[in-house]
Amino acid sequence: HLLNIMKECFWLKNQPRIWNEEILITLPKPGQDQNWLKNTRGITLSCTEGKLLLTIIAREISSKLKASNFFSKAQAGF
């Protein structure tokens, strides 16, 4: 079922708006005064379906670029 939704999103070039929403949560650093923002760490929670769709698209694009020798052999990265 999810695969069908992903395919539909791809072909329609659209996805549910909620897939683009993220929630920022702040977690207190241990042993620090929680009243100061500098003593917290921010964590962003993203929609799993949206991340999955982006991963599929990124892999597809990367695969096509590699197949066409788009990347230089001298290019390196991680």
Backbone atoms as SQL, in Angstrom:
CREATE TABLE atoms (id INTEGER PRIMARY KEY, chain TEXT, resi INTEGER, resn TEXT, atom TEXT, x REAL, y REAL, z REAL);
INSERT INTO atoms VALUES
  (1, 'A', 1, 'HIS', 'N', 0.825, -1.197, 0.000),
  (2, 'A', 1, 'HIS', 'CA', 0.000, 0.000, 0.000),
  (3, 'A', 1, 'HIS', 'C', 0.870, 1.262, 0.000),
  (4, 'A', 2, 'LEU', 'N', 1.882, 1.290, 0.858),
  (5, 'A', 2, 'LEU', 'CA', 2.757, 2.465, 0.931),
  (6, 'A', 2, 'LEU', 'C', 3.516, 2.666, -0.381),
  (7, 'A', 3, 'LEU', 'N', 3.941, 1.571, -1.003),
  (8, 'A', 3, 'LEU', 'CA', 4.644, 1.680, -2.277),
  (9, 'A', 3, 'LEU', 'C', 3.756, 2.321, -3.338),
  (10, 'A', 4, 'ASN', 'N', 2.487, 1.971, -3.358),
  (11, 'A', 4, 'ASN', 'CA', 1.551, 2.575, -4.318),
  (12, 'A', 4, 'ASN', 'C', 1.402, 4.073, -4.071),
  (13, 'A', 5, 'ILE', 'N', 1.363, 4.465, -2.814),
  (14, 'A', 5, 'ILE', 'CA', 1.264, 5.888, -2.472),
  (15, 'A', 5, 'ILE', 'C', 2.524, 6.618, -2.941),
  (16, 'A', 6, 'MET', 'N', 3.694, 5.992, -2.718),
  (17, 'A', 6, 'MET', 'CA', 4.958, 6.599, -3.141),
  (18, 'A', 6, 'MET', 'C', 4.990, 6.777, -4.659),
  (19, 'A', 7, 'LYS', 'N', 4.567, 5.747, -5.388),
  (20, 'A', 7, 'LYS', 'CA', 4.540, 5.830, -6.858),
  (21, 'A', 7, 'LYS', 'C', 3.613, 6.948, -7.319),
  (22, 'A', 8, 'GLU', 'N', 2.466, 7.048, -6.674),
  (23, 'A', 8, 'GLU', 'CA', 1.497, 8.094, -7.029),
  (24, 'A', 8, 'GLU', 'C', 2.092, 9.483, -6.777),
  (25, 'A', 9, 'CYS', 'N', 2.765, 9.646, -5.658),
  (26, 'A', 9, 'CYS', 'CA', 3.411, 10.927, -5.348),
  (27, 'A', 9, 'CYS', 'C', 4.453, 11.270, -6.403),
  (28, 'A', 10, 'PHE', 'N', 5.222, 10.260, -6.805),
  (29, 'A', 10, 'PHE', 'CA', 6.270, 10.487, -7.796),
  (30, 'A', 10, 'PHE', 'C', 5.677, 10.929, -9.126),
  (31, 'A', 11, 'TRP', 'N', 4.655, 10.232, -9.591),
  (32, 'A', 11, 'TRP', 'CA', 4.071, 10.546, -10.899),
  (33, 'A', 11, 'TRP', 'C', 3.278, 11.845, -10.889),
  (34, 'A', 12, 'LEU', 'N', 2.653, 12.160, -9.772),
  (35, 'A', 12, 'LEU', 'CA', 1.903, 13.416, -9.671),
  (36, 'A', 12, 'LEU', 'C', 2.811, 14.602, -9.342),
  (37, 'A', 13, 'LYS', 'N', 4.062, 14.284, -8.982),
  (38, 'A', 13, 'LYS', 'CA', 5.023, 15.314, -8.563),
  (39, 'A', 13, 'LYS', 'C', 4.467, 16.137, -7.409),
  (40, 'A', 14, 'ASN', 'N', 3.881, 15.423, -6.480),
  (41, 'A', 14, 'ASN', 'CA', 3.256, 16.053, -5.318),
  (42, 'A', 14, 'ASN', 'C', 3.250, 15.042, -4.185),
  (43, 'A', 15, 'GLN', 'N', 3.204, 15.530, -2.980),
  (44, 'A', 15, 'GLN', 'CA', 3.105, 14.652, -1.819),
  (45, 'A', 15, 'GLN', 'C', 2.264, 15.341, -0.761),
  (46, 'A', 16, 'PRO', 'N', 1.734, 14.572, 0.183),
  (47, 'A', 16, 'PRO', 'CA', 0.938, 15.194, 1.245),
  (48, 'A', 16, 'PRO', 'C', 1.743, 16.264, 1.985),
  (49, 'A', 17, 'ARG', 'N', 1.116, 17.370, 2.255),
  (50, 'A', 17, 'ARG', 'CA', 1.779, 18.506, 2.902),
  (51, 'A', 17, 'ARG', 'C', 2.388, 18.112, 4.249),
  (52, 'A', 18, 'ILE', 'N', 1.734, 17.227, 4.960),
  (53, 'A', 18, 'ILE', 'CA', 2.226, 16.844, 6.291),
  (54, 'A', 18, 'ILE', 'C', 3.589, 16.151, 6.208),
  (55, 'A', 19, 'TRP', 'N', 3.914, 15.563, 5.054),
  (56, 'A', 19, 'TRP', 'CA', 5.211, 14.912, 4.888),
  (57, 'A', 19, 'TRP', 'C', 6.352, 15.914, 4.928),
  (58, 'A', 20, 'ASN', 'N', 6.066, 17.185, 4.721),
  (59, 'A', 20, 'ASN', 'CA', 7.097, 18.227, 4.737),
  (60, 'A', 20, 'ASN', 'C', 7.237, 18.888, 6.103),
  (61, 'A', 21, 'GLU', 'N', 6.356, 18.559, 7.017),
  (62, 'A', 21, 'GLU', 'CA', 6.384, 19.206, 8.329),
  (63, 'A', 21, 'GLU', 'C', 7.407, 18.542, 9.236),
  (64, 'A', 22, 'GLU', 'N', 8.029, 19.350, 10.065),
  (65, 'A', 22, 'GLU', 'CA', 8.996, 18.866, 11.035),
  (66, 'A', 22, 'GLU', 'C', 8.689, 19.487, 12.390),
  (67, 'A', 23, 'ILE', 'N', 9.070, 18.782, 13.435),
  (68, 'A', 23, 'ILE', 'CA', 8.853, 19.262, 14.800),
  (69, 'A', 23, 'ILE', 'C', 10.220, 19.376, 15.475),
  (70, 'A', 24, 'LEU', 'N', 10.486, 20.534, 16.056),
  (71, 'A', 24, 'LEU', 'CA', 11.741, 20.747, 16.772),
  (72, 'A', 24, 'LEU', 'C', 11.500, 20.513, 18.258),
  (73, 'A', 25, 'ILE', 'N', 12.311, 19.639, 18.821),
  (74, 'A', 25, 'ILE', 'CA', 12.229, 19.336, 20.248),
  (75, 'A', 25, 'ILE', 'C', 13.574, 19.693, 20.867),
  (76, 'A', 26, 'THR', 'N', 13.538, 20.343, 22.008),
  (77, 'A', 26, 'THR', 'CA', 14.786, 20.661, 22.704),
  (78, 'A', 26, 'THR', 'C', 14.941, 19.721, 23.892),
  (79, 'A', 27, 'LEU', 'N', 16.130, 19.168, 24.009),
  (80, 'A', 27, 'LEU', 'CA', 16.454, 18.281, 25.123),
  (81, 'A', 27, 'LEU', 'C', 17.496, 18.958, 25.997),
  (82, 'A', 28, 'PRO', 'N', 17.302, 18.921, 27.304),
  (83, 'A', 28, 'PRO', 'CA', 18.270, 19.574, 28.191),
  (84, 'A', 28, 'PRO', 'C', 19.598, 18.819, 28.221),
  (85, 'A', 29, 'LYS', 'N', 20.694, 19.575, 28.267),
  (86, 'A', 29, 'LYS', 'CA', 22.007, 18.964, 28.438),
  (87, 'A', 29, 'LYS', 'C', 22.117, 18.543, 29.902),
  (88, 'A', 30, 'PRO', 'N', 22.717, 17.397, 30.155),
  (89, 'A', 30, 'PRO', 'CA', 22.817, 16.911, 31.537),
  (90, 'A', 30, 'PRO', 'C', 23.590, 17.874, 32.442),
  (91, 'A', 31, 'GLY', 'N', 23.067, 18.089, 33.623),
  (92, 'A', 31, 'GLY', 'CA', 23.744, 18.908, 34.622),
  (93, 'A', 31, 'GLY', 'C', 23.757, 20.394, 34.336),
  (94, 'A', 32, 'GLN', 'N', 22.944, 20.865, 33.392),
  (95, 'A', 32, 'GLN', 'CA', 22.906, 22.279, 33.032),
  (96, 'A', 32, 'GLN', 'C', 21.569, 22.889, 33.451),
  (97, 'A', 33, 'ASP', 'N', 21.571, 24.200, 33.621),
  (98, 'A', 33, 'ASP', 'CA', 20.348, 24.929, 33.943),
  (99, 'A', 33, 'ASP', 'C', 19.427, 24.906, 32.721),
  (100, 'A', 34, 'GLN', 'N', 18.272, 24.264, 32.851),
  (101, 'A', 34, 'GLN', 'CA', 17.349, 24.085, 31.732),
  (102, 'A', 34, 'GLN', 'C', 16.617, 25.361, 31.340),
  (103, 'A', 35, 'ASN', 'N', 16.764, 26.427, 32.109),
  (104, 'A', 35, 'ASN', 'CA', 16.084, 27.685, 31.800),
  (105, 'A', 35, 'ASN', 'C', 16.766, 28.462, 30.676),
  (106, 'A', 36, 'TRP', 'N', 17.973, 28.056, 30.292),
  (107, 'A', 36, 'TRP', 'CA', 18.710, 28.735, 29.234),
  (108, 'A', 36, 'TRP', 'C', 18.708, 27.869, 27.977),
  (109, 'A', 37, 'LEU', 'N', 18.352, 28.478, 26.852),
  (110, 'A', 37, 'LEU', 'CA', 18.289, 27.758, 25.585),
  (111, 'A', 37, 'LEU', 'C', 19.650, 27.184, 25.186),
  (112, 'A', 38, 'LYS', 'N', 20.728, 27.885, 25.554),
  (113, 'A', 38, 'LYS', 'CA', 22.070, 27.407, 25.203),
  (114, 'A', 38, 'LYS', 'C', 22.402, 26.080, 25.890),
  (115, 'A', 39, 'ASN', 'N', 21.639, 25.714, 26.898),
  (116, 'A', 39, 'ASN', 'CA', 21.869, 24.466, 27.625),
  (117, 'A', 39, 'ASN', 'C', 20.970, 23.336, 27.130),
  (118, 'A', 40, 'THR', 'N', 20.488, 23.470, 25.907),
  (119, 'A', 40, 'THR', 'CA', 19.648, 22.419, 25.320),
  (120, 'A', 40, 'THR', 'C', 20.213, 22.001, 23.966),
  (121, 'A', 41, 'ARG', 'N', 19.783, 20.842, 23.530),
  (122, 'A', 41, 'ARG', 'CA', 20.127, 20.347, 22.193),
  (123, 'A', 41, 'ARG', 'C', 18.838, 20.241, 21.396),
  (124, 'A', 42, 'GLY', 'N', 18.881, 20.718, 20.172),
  (125, 'A', 42, 'GLY', 'CA', 17.706, 20.627, 19.317),
  (126, 'A', 42, 'GLY', 'C', 17.708, 19.342, 18.501),
  (127, 'A', 43, 'ILE', 'N', 16.567, 18.698, 18.453),
  (128, 'A', 43, 'ILE', 'CA', 16.383, 17.505, 17.627),
  (129, 'A', 43, 'ILE', 'C', 15.158, 17.749, 16.765),
  (130, 'A', 44, 'THR', 'N', 15.304, 17.495, 15.469),
  (131, 'A', 44, 'THR', 'CA', 14.193, 17.689, 14.549),
  (132, 'A', 44, 'THR', 'C', 13.578, 16.342, 14.211),
  (133, 'A', 45, 'LEU', 'N', 12.276, 16.227, 14.426),
  (134, 'A', 45, 'LEU', 'CA', 11.544, 15.013, 14.070),
  (135, 'A', 45, 'LEU', 'C', 10.866, 15.245, 12.729),
  (136, 'A', 46, 'SER', 'N', 11.166, 14.381, 11.771),
  (137, 'A', 46, 'SER', 'CA', 10.605, 14.497, 10.428),
  (138, 'A', 46, 'SER', 'C', 9.670, 13.325, 10.157),
  (139, 'A', 47, 'CYS', 'N', 8.775, 13.521, 9.230),
  (140, 'A', 47, 'CYS', 'CA', 7.830, 12.488, 8.840),
  (141, 'A', 47, 'CYS', 'C', 8.577, 11.353, 8.131),
  (142, 'A', 48, 'THR', 'N', 8.377, 10.131, 8.576),
  (143, 'A', 48, 'THR', 'CA', 9.060, 8.975, 8.011),
  (144, 'A', 48, 'THR', 'C', 8.736, 8.774, 6.539),
  (145, 'A', 49, 'GLU', 'N', 7.486, 8.937, 6.168),
  (146, 'A', 49, 'GLU', 'CA', 7.097, 8.738, 4.772),
  (147, 'A', 49, 'GLU', 'C', 7.796, 9.732, 3.848),
  (148, 'A', 50, 'GLY', 'N', 7.888, 10.975, 4.287),
  (149, 'A', 50, 'GLY', 'CA', 8.571, 11.996, 3.498),
  (150, 'A', 50, 'GLY', 'C', 10.048, 11.691, 3.338),
  (151, 'A', 51, 'LYS', 'N', 10.695, 11.261, 4.429),
  (152, 'A', 51, 'LYS', 'CA', 12.112, 10.915, 4.361),
  (153, 'A', 51, 'LYS', 'C', 12.331, 9.715, 3.444),
  (154, 'A', 52, 'LEU', 'N', 11.427, 8.744, 3.515),
  (155, 'A', 52, 'LEU', 'CA', 11.531, 7.561, 2.669),
  (156, 'A', 52, 'LEU', 'C', 11.408, 7.928, 1.194),
  (157, 'A', 53, 'LEU', 'N', 10.437, 8.771, 0.864),
  (158, 'A', 53, 'LEU', 'CA', 10.253, 9.196, -0.524),
  (159, 'A', 53, 'LEU', 'C', 11.490, 9.941, -1.031),
  (160, 'A', 54, 'LEU', 'N', 12.041, 10.833, -0.227),
  (161, 'A', 54, 'LEU', 'CA', 13.244, 11.568, -0.629),
  (162, 'A', 54, 'LEU', 'C', 14.436, 10.636, -0.825),
  (163, 'A', 55, 'THR', 'N', 14.556, 9.619, 0.016),
  (164, 'A', 55, 'THR', 'CA', 15.639, 8.650, -0.118),
  (165, 'A', 55, 'THR', 'C', 15.516, 7.875, -1.424),
  (166, 'A', 56, 'ILE', 'N', 14.301, 7.446, -1.745),
  (167, 'A', 56, 'ILE', 'CA', 14.066, 6.711, -2.992),
  (168, 'A', 56, 'ILE', 'C', 14.420, 7.581, -4.193),
  (169, 'A', 57, 'ILE', 'N', 13.971, 8.821, -4.183),
  (170, 'A', 57, 'ILE', 'CA', 14.256, 9.735, -5.296),
  (171, 'A', 57, 'ILE', 'C', 15.759, 9.996, -5.410),
  (172, 'A', 58, 'ALA', 'N', 16.424, 10.230, -4.279),
  (173, 'A', 58, 'ALA', 'CA', 17.870, 10.495, -4.291),
  (174, 'A', 58, 'ALA', 'C', 18.643, 9.301, -4.841),
  (175, 'A', 59, 'ARG', 'N', 18.253, 8.096, -4.453),
  (176, 'A', 59, 'ARG', 'CA', 18.940, 6.897, -4.958),
  (177, 'A', 59, 'ARG', 'C', 18.725, 6.728, -6.455),
  (178, 'A', 60, 'GLU', 'N', 17.519, 7.003, -6.911),
  (179, 'A', 60, 'GLU', 'CA', 17.207, 6.887, -8.338),
  (180, 'A', 60, 'GLU', 'C', 18.036, 7.890, -9.151),
  (181, 'A', 61, 'ILE', 'N', 18.087, 9.124, -8.685),
  (182, 'A', 61, 'ILE', 'CA', 18.874, 10.150, -9.379),
  (183, 'A', 61, 'ILE', 'C', 20.354, 9.779, -9.377),
  (184, 'A', 62, 'SER', 'N', 20.863, 9.367, -8.230),
  (185, 'A', 62, 'SER', 'CA', 22.273, 8.996, -8.112),
  (186, 'A', 62, 'SER', 'C', 22.611, 7.828, -9.030),
  (187, 'A', 63, 'SER', 'N', 21.738, 6.841, -9.086),
  (188, 'A', 63, 'SER', 'CA', 21.949, 5.677, -9.944),
  (189, 'A', 63, 'SER', 'C', 22.034, 6.080, -11.416),
  (190, 'A', 64, 'LYS', 'N', 21.135, 6.947, -11.845),
  (191, 'A', 64, 'LYS', 'CA', 21.126, 7.397, -13.245),
  (192, 'A', 64, 'LYS', 'C', 22.372, 8.231, -13.559),
  (193, 'A', 65, 'LEU', 'N', 22.787, 9.075, -12.617),
  (194, 'A', 65, 'LEU', 'CA', 23.988, 9.883, -12.834),
  (195, 'A', 65, 'LEU', 'C', 25.238, 9.011, -12.908),
  (196, 'A', 66, 'LYS', 'N', 25.324, 7.999, -12.047),
  (197, 'A', 66, 'LYS', 'CA', 26.471, 7.087, -12.088),
  (198, 'A', 66, 'LYS', 'C', 26.496, 6.307, -13.394),
  (199, 'A', 67, 'ALA', 'N', 25.333, 5.846, -13.838),
  (200, 'A', 67, 'ALA', 'CA', 25.246, 5.071, -15.084),
  (201, 'A', 67, 'ALA', 'C', 25.679, 5.894, -16.292),
  (202, 'A', 68, 'SER', 'N', 25.483, 7.201, -16.234),
  (203, 'A', 68, 'SER', 'CA', 25.867, 8.060, -17.360),
  (204, 'A', 68, 'SER', 'C', 27.269, 8.653, -17.182),
  (205, 'A', 69, 'ASN', 'N', 28.022, 8.131, -16.199),
  (206, 'A', 69, 'ASN', 'CA', 29.382, 8.615, -15.899),
  (207, 'A', 69, 'ASN', 'C', 29.415, 10.117, -15.646),
  (208, 'A', 70, 'PHE', 'N', 28.415, 10.600, -14.960),
  (209, 'A', 70, 'PHE', 'CA', 28.323, 12.025, -14.641),
  (210, 'A', 70, 'PHE', 'C', 29.432, 12.450, -13.686),
  (211, 'A', 71, 'PHE', 'N', 29.758, 11.577, -12.739),
  (212, 'A', 71, 'PHE', 'CA', 30.747, 11.910, -11.722),
  (213, 'A', 71, 'PHE', 'C', 32.158, 11.627, -12.225),
  (214, 'A', 72, 'SER', 'N', 33.069, 12.542, -11.940),
  (215, 'A', 72, 'SER', 'CA', 34.468, 12.374, -12.304),
  (216, 'A', 72, 'SER', 'C', 35.104, 11.334, -11.389),
  (217, 'A', 73, 'LYS', 'N', 36.038, 10.563, -11.937),
  (218, 'A', 73, 'LYS', 'CA', 36.762, 9.575, -11.122),
  (219, 'A', 73, 'LYS', 'C', 37.607, 10.274, -10.057),
  (220, 'A', 74, 'ALA', 'N', 37.949, 11.542, -10.308),
  (221, 'A', 74, 'ALA', 'CA', 38.760, 12.308, -9.361),
  (222, 'A', 74, 'ALA', 'C', 37.927, 12.828, -8.191),
  (223, 'A', 75, 'GLN', 'N', 36.607, 12.753, -8.325),
  (224, 'A', 75, 'GLN', 'CA', 35.740, 13.238, -7.255),
  (225, 'A', 75, 'GLN', 'C', 35.744, 12.258, -6.094),
  (226, 'A', 76, 'ALA', 'N', 35.792, 12.776, -4.896),
  (227, 'A', 76, 'ALA', 'CA', 35.752, 11.932, -3.704),
  (228, 'A', 76, 'ALA', 'C', 34.847, 12.594, -2.681),
  (229, 'A', 77, 'GLY', 'N', 34.361, 11.815, -1.798),
  (230, 'A', 77, 'GLY', 'CA', 33.495, 12.352, -0.751),
  (231, 'A', 77, 'GLY', 'C', 33.113, 11.260, 0.215),
  (232, 'A', 78, 'PHE', 'N', 32.222, 11.598, 1.099),
  (233, 'A', 78, 'PHE', 'CA', 31.769, 10.619, 2.080),
  (234, 'A', 78, 'PHE', 'C', 30.286, 10.690, 2.232);
